Structure formats: C-alpha cells, structure tokens
C-alpha cells in the first residue's frame, strides 16, 4: 500500500457512521439485528473497532454495536475528559440517535467496564446484562499488594513520558497491534494499527490517568449494582502490552496483582444475585478480547440466554 493511500485510510474510519450528540460527532458501527442489543465499551487507550472481531461474531446473535466515546478514536476531542456520568449520558443519547432501543447487554473492558457499571446503576431498566472484561473498580487498589500500589501512585506520566515516543517504541506497538489483528481484513486492520501508533491516540489513554480518581469517586457515590445478570472475565496471564509498559514491577508482583483481581472480581460477582467470575487463561489485561474472543462471545451468548 502506498504512503498516500495509507494516510487517506488513516484519516477516515474504516467502518461506521457519525452521529451528533451534544454538538460532538461520535462514531458508531452497528451490525446484526435483534434485541437486546450488545454494546461494547472500550478501555482507556482503546477504540470501538478494537472489538470488531468479537462484535461481528456477536452480530450473528443480535444487534451488536461498537462506538468511540468523546475523546477517543475517530470521535471528536474535548479539552477535559468527560465525567463518568457524562460518558453514560452520552452513550444513552448516542444509542437513541442511532435507533438502538434499550435494553442492552453492555460489554465493558477495563475503564469501559467501570462506565458500563455506572450505566447499569443509573439506568437499571435499560440493562439486560453486563459482561465486564478486566474491569476497573473503585476498590481495585485495596486488593493489591501495597508495594505495587505505591509504585504506581508515584509514577507520573507527565514526568516519565517523553514528548515524542522513540521510533523503536512506535515500532514495538505497531508490531503488537498488527499481531493482535493479523487475520482481520486489511481495510480494517491497517488504519487501526496506523492510528494506534499515532501520537494523538497514544496520548488518549495517558490523558485519562489524572482523572481516574474522579471516575472512581463517582462509582463510590453511585451505589451498588442493580440485580442484572453479570459475568466477569478475569485474564490470568501477563501479555506483551503489559510488558511494554512495566515501570519496574517484578514477576512476583504481577502474579500478586492477578490473584488480587481474581479475588476482587469474585467478590463483585457475589454482590449480585446472578453474578459469575470466569477465569480466562491465555490472555492478559489489554489483549483479552483479541486473544480470547471465544470467552467473550460465550459470556455474551450465555447472558442473552438468561
């Protein structure tokens, strides 16, 4: 592919259409038909089309939706990240604009899992079920070893990250993303990989770091989850994405983190009448949907059957 052709693909989304929500353009891609619709919520640093593979498989079961929330992917940017309440309200309005009626099975990954939980707490009648992949949680740090939480609290991306990533880091990330999507159609894979290694998209995830405590405080104030079917997916391995961003954590600490997650998600599952925590081997935090789409699809299938 020529450089000019690649640049043109990079500037436009390979799939989806734009909707106006609150004066901002948001990208949404929908496939399939039926109800309840399955809606994917990306993690920090992720975009909707990162879940294209499992989204298309879910579309064989029902309506299946991915989107880019404000400040991510091909959607519009803002100077200050939206609050969790604003994210959930935005998603609600976007789905209405797209003609996708409630209720929804929300499939949230990492930070997207936190937003999915908040949506269910705010609008319980609009949620048919939750699949939470490696979800962020307001009690996460309390399940972790003190050494790990202190190490990460001391890390400041503004101080530690260079103004521009060195070329070797860019190529490392390019290779990681390309491997995750190796069997995807080129017209989807290439613009996604190119944009993921662009300075704008790389910084999207890091830009949320200073606001994480605000998101967690919102969840603390939101109250417990309603009685909706819930399946949590806990990745039991450390992947190459984690290895690429280590700040000195030892293998022992990383294993303690995985054990802490397992306990946290088991407790979260037990907090609702129809909750379950499933351990997923062969994938890490960032790669669970790429390495184990079968586990994600099985959880969606099982919730649709409830």
C-alpha positions in Angstrom: 0.0 0.0 0.0 1.4 3.4 -0.9 2.1 6.1 1.7 -0.6 8.4 0.3 -3.2 5.6 0.4 -2.3 4.7 3.9 -2.6 8.3 5.1 -6.0 8.6 3.5 -7.2 5.4 5.2 -5.8 6.7 8.5 -7.8 9.9 8.4 -11.2 8.2 7.9 -12.8 5.4 9.9 -13.0 2.1 8.0 -16.4 1.4 9.3 -19.3 3.1 11.0 -21.2 6.4 10.7 -21.2 9.7 12.7 -24.0 10.9 14.9 -24.3 14.3 16.6 -24.6 14.1 20.4 -24.4 17.4 22.3 -22.7 19.1 19.4 -20.0 16.5 19.1 -19.5 13.9 16.3 -19.4 10.4 17.6 -18.6 7.3 15.5 -20.8 4.2 15.9 -20.8 0.9 13.9 -23.7 -1.5 14.2 -24.2 -5.0 12.8 -26.8 -7.7 13.1 -30.4 -7.4 14.2 -32.4 -8.4 17.2 -32.8 -7.5 20.9 -31.4 -6.9 23.4 -28.5 -5.2 21.6 -25.0 -5.8 22.7 -22.9 -2.7 23.2 -19.1 -2.7 23.6 -17.4 -0.1 25.8 -13.7 0.3 25.1 -11.0 0.6 27.7 -8.7 3.6 28.1 -6.4 3.8 25.1 -8.8 1.6 23.2 -11.4 2.4 20.5 -14.6 0.8 19.4 -13.3 -1.0 16.4 -10.6 -2.8 18.5 -13.6 -5.1 19.3 -14.6 -5.6 15.7 -13.9 -9.3 15.6 -16.0 -10.3 18.6 -18.6 -7.7 17.7 -19.1 -9.3 14.3 -19.5 -12.7 15.9 -22.0 -11.3 18.4 -23.9 -9.8 15.4 -24.8 -13.3 14.4 -26.8 -13.5 17.7 -28.3 -10.0 17.9 -27.7 -6.3 17.2 -24.1 -5.6 18.0 -22.6 -2.1 18.5 -19.2 -0.5 18.9 -18.5 3.2 19.2 -15.9 5.8 20.1 -16.8 7.9 23.1 -15.8 11.6 23.1 -12.0 12.0 23.2 -11.2 8.6 21.7 -10.8 7.0 18.3 -12.4 8.9 15.4 -14.9 10.8 17.6 -14.4 14.5 18.5 -12.0 15.6 21.2 -12.5 17.9 24.2 -10.1 19.8 26.4 -11.1 17.9 29.6 -12.3 14.3 29.6 -15.9 13.8 30.3 -17.0 12.6 33.7 -18.4 9.1 34.1 -21.9 10.5 34.4 -21.4 12.4 31.2 -20.0 9.3 29.4 -23.0 7.3 30.4 -25.4 10.0 29.4 -23.6 10.4 26.1 -23.9 6.7 25.3 -27.6 6.7 26.1 -28.2 9.6 23.8 -26.0 8.1 21.1 -27.9 4.8 21.1 -31.2 6.6 20.9 -29.9 8.7 18.0 -28.7 5.5 16.2 -32.2 3.9 16.7 -30.9 1.2 19.0 -33.5 0.8 21.7 -32.9 -0.5 25.3 -32.4 -2.8 27.0 -28.7 -3.5 26.3 -26.1 -6.1 27.2 -23.2 -3.9 28.0 -19.7 -5.4 27.4 -17.2 -3.2 29.1 -13.4 -3.6 29.1 -11.1 -2.0 31.8 -12.3 1.6 32.1 -15.2 0.7 29.8 -16.3 -1.8 32.5 -16.5 1.0 35.0 -18.6 3.0 32.7 -20.8 0.0 32.0 -21.4 -0.5 35.7 -22.2 3.2 36.1 -24.7 3.0 33.3 -26.4 0.0 34.9 -26.6 1.8 38.2 -28.0 4.9 36.7 -30.4 3.3 34.2 -31.1 -0.2 35.6 -34.2 -0.7 33.5 -32.1 -0.3 30.3 -29.6 -3.0 31.0 -30.3 -6.7 30.3 -26.9 -7.9 31.4 -23.2 -7.0 31.9 -20.1 -8.6 30.7 -17.1 -7.0 32.4 -13.6 -7.8 31.0 -10.9 -6.9 33.4 -13.0 -4.0 34.7 -11.6 -1.1 36.6 -13.1 -0.8 40.1 -13.1 1.7 42.9 -11.7 -0.9 45.3 -9.0 -2.2 43.0 -6.1 -0.8 45.0 -7.3 -2.3 48.3 -7.0 -5.8 46.7 -3.4 -5.2 45.6 -0.1 -5.5 47.4 1.0 -2.2 49.0 4.3 -2.2 47.1 2.5 -2.3 43.8 0.0 0.5 44.6 2.8 2.8 46.0 4.9 2.2 42.9 2.1 3.1 40.5 0.9 6.0 42.6 4.4 7.5 42.4 4.5 7.2 38.6 3.7 10.5 36.8 3.2 10.2 33.0 3.9 13.9 32.6 7.3 13.4 34.1 8.1 9.9 32.8 6.9 10.0 29.2 8.9 11.8 26.5 7.2 14.4 24.4 7.6 12.1 21.5 7.9 8.3 21.7 11.1 7.0 20.2 10.8 5.2 16.9 11.7 1.8 18.5 8.7 2.2 20.9 6.4 3.1 18.0 7.5 0.0 16.0 7.1 -2.2 19.1 3.5 -1.1 19.5 2.9 -1.4 15.7 4.0 -5.0 15.9 1.9 -5.8 18.9 -1.3 -4.4 17.3 -0.6 -6.0 14.0 -0.2 -9.4 15.6 -3.5 -9.0 17.5 -5.3 -8.2 14.3 -3.2 -10.4 11.9 -6.2 -12.2 10.4 -8.5 -9.2 10.1 -9.4 -7.6 6.8 -6.6 -5.2 5.7 -9.0 -2.4 5.2 -9.9 -2.5 8.9 -6.5 -3.6 10.3 -4.2 -1.1 8.6 -6.0 2.2 9.6 -6.5 0.9 13.1 -2.8 0.0 13.5 -1.6 3.2 12.0 -3.8 5.3 14.2 -3.0 3.4 17.3 0.7 4.3 16.9 -0.1 8.0 16.2 0.9 10.5 18.9 -2.8 11.5 19.3 -4.1 8.1 20.0 -1.1 7.0 22.2 -1.8 10.0 24.4 -5.5 9.5 24.6 -5.1 6.7 27.2 -2.5 8.5 29.2 -4.6 11.7 29.3 -7.1 9.9 31.4 -4.6 8.9 34.2 -5.1 12.2 36.2 -8.8 11.7 36.1 -9.1 8.1 37.3 -9.7 9.1 40.9 -12.6 11.2 39.8 -14.2 8.3 37.9 -13.7 6.0 40.9 -15.3 8.5 43.3 -18.3 8.7 41.0 -18.8 5.0 41.3 -18.4 5.1 45.0 -21.3 7.6 45.1 -23.4 5.7 42.6 -24.4 2.8 45.0 -24.5 -1.0 44.4 -25.2 -2.7 41.1 -28.8 -3.5 40.4 -30.0 -7.1 40.1 -28.9 -7.7 36.5 -27.1 -10.8 35.2 -23.3 -10.2 35.4 -20.3 -12.2 34.0 -16.8 -11.0 34.8 -13.8 -12.2 32.8 -10.5 -12.3 34.6 -7.4 -12.5 32.5 -4.9 -14.9 34.2 -1.8 -14.1 32.3 0.6 -11.1 31.6 0.6 -10.1 27.9 3.1 -8.2 25.8 1.1 -5.0 26.2 1.7 -5.1 29.9 5.4 -6.0 29.4 5.7 -2.9 27.2 4.6 -0.5 29.9 6.2 -2.0 33.0 7.6 0.5 35.5 9.7 -1.9 37.4 7.1 -4.4 38.7 8.6 -7.8 39.3 7.1 -11.1 38.1 6.1 -11.9 41.7 4.2 -8.6 42.0 2.4 -9.1 38.7 1.3 -12.5 39.8 0.0 -11.0 43.1 -1.9 -8.4 41.0 -3.6 -11.2 39.1 -4.5 -13.0 42.3 -5.9 -9.7 43.7 -8.0 -9.2 40.6 -9.4 -12.7 40.9 -10.5 -12.1 44.5 -11.9 -8.6 43.6 -14.0 -9.9 40.7 -15.2 -12.9 42.6 -16.4 -10.6 45.4 -18.0 -8.3 42.8 -19.8 -11.3 41.2 -21.1 -12.3 44.7 -22.5 -8.9 45.3 -25.4 -9.5 42.9 -27.8 -12.5 42.8 -26.8 -13.5 39.3 -23.1 -12.9 39.2 -20.2 -15.1 38.0 -16.4 -14.6 37.7 -14.8 -16.6 34.9 -11.0 -17.1 34.7 -9.6 -16.7 31.2 -6.2 -18.2 30.5 -4.1 -17.3 27.5 -4.7 -13.6 27.6 -3.7 -10.5 29.6 -5.5 -7.3 30.6 -5.2 -5.5 27.3 -5.5 -8.5 25.0 -8.4 -10.5 26.4 -10.8 -9.6 23.5 -8.1 -10.3 20.9 -6.6 -13.5 22.4 -9.8 -15.0 23.8 -12.8 -13.7 21.7 -14.3 -17.1 22.3 -14.6 -16.4 26.1 -16.1 -13.0 25.4 -18.6 -14.4 22.9 -19.5 -17.3 25.3 -20.3 -14.8 28.0 -22.5 -12.8 25.7 -24.3 -15.9 24.4 -24.9 -17.0 28.0 -26.4 -13.7 29.0 -28.6 -13.5 26.0 -30.0 -16.9 27.0 -30.9 -15.8 30.6 
